[in-house]
Amino acid sequence: MRILSTFLFLCCTLSLSAQRIEQTFTQGWTFHRGDAAGAEAADYDDSQWQRVSIPHDWAIFGPFSRDNDLQVVAVTQNGETEATEHTGRTGGLPYVGVGWYRRDFTVDAATPGSTRRTILVFDGAMSQAHVFVNGREVIFWPYGYNSFYCDVSDALRTDSPHNTLAVRLENVEQSSRWYCGAGLYRNVHLLQTEAVHVPVWGTQLTTPQVSEERASIHLKTTVEGCRPDEQLTLYTEIIDDEGRVVCQKEFKGYAAHGLPLEQHFTVEKPHLWSPESPALYRAVTRIYAAGRLQDTYTTRFGIRSLQFVADQGFMLNGKVRKFQGVCNHHDLCATSWKC
């Protein structure tokens, strides 16, 4: 009986993991500083390019020079009426210019009519990002300070599982008044899902009421790829930081008009999050449609209450909490968000 139970558990685990496949593209990248005509093509020869790992910032390697951020300008905010030399605003690093990144990746060859989706997620790319898969531009994202994603399913090769990803980035002159960095400065992820799936950042979780005795949890889950008349079943487990299931709930409904499906939970004797005890829970949601598991999505969260109270200030979990920190701007990589 124990052997049979173990076998069934393994089969179930493999089945669940096969619905959603996630990879992080850390190694296997090539990099070229400067523009490169035709570098988006799958057959482009990048054998002489530099081998790098991601995250990567091409500007932090220097060299430092006052000429990199030298400006001759009158700073009217300071009452200046004549233009004079100003430097040091961006740390003296050569962040202006173009850079290319390339790597190959392997997924199942695209089958005409396949409903599986393949998505690229960029946690940070500075900036003016042109993203190509097999020579086809799949997205242009100019802003460098936030994450973005794109569905690349239609750009995958149908004759081979081998595909090529290329990214062109550019920092234009005077695009920043502090050190902004350059390149793929955050991770790049590949996601594969069934047609019916939770999209990137597709859940919203709040804890409307929190005390040491109990906490309420409100989970909104967006589901894409299903018909409006297709009934969905959501089964969610709330798991604490020690791996124990503290509550669970099943919900049946329809993802009509793109509205999220909502679930409510109560956790007894919650482990409250604080800097001294940063306990994190997981909401693991399994989505079923047409009698089959379609996706499994995990949302990490902490249970805590936040308040701003007149004459007392900020309160965390009902207790006054003082902020301790610095106003740390984009001064330079060694002391900024880049590290």
Disulfide bonds with the S-S distance in Angstrom:
none
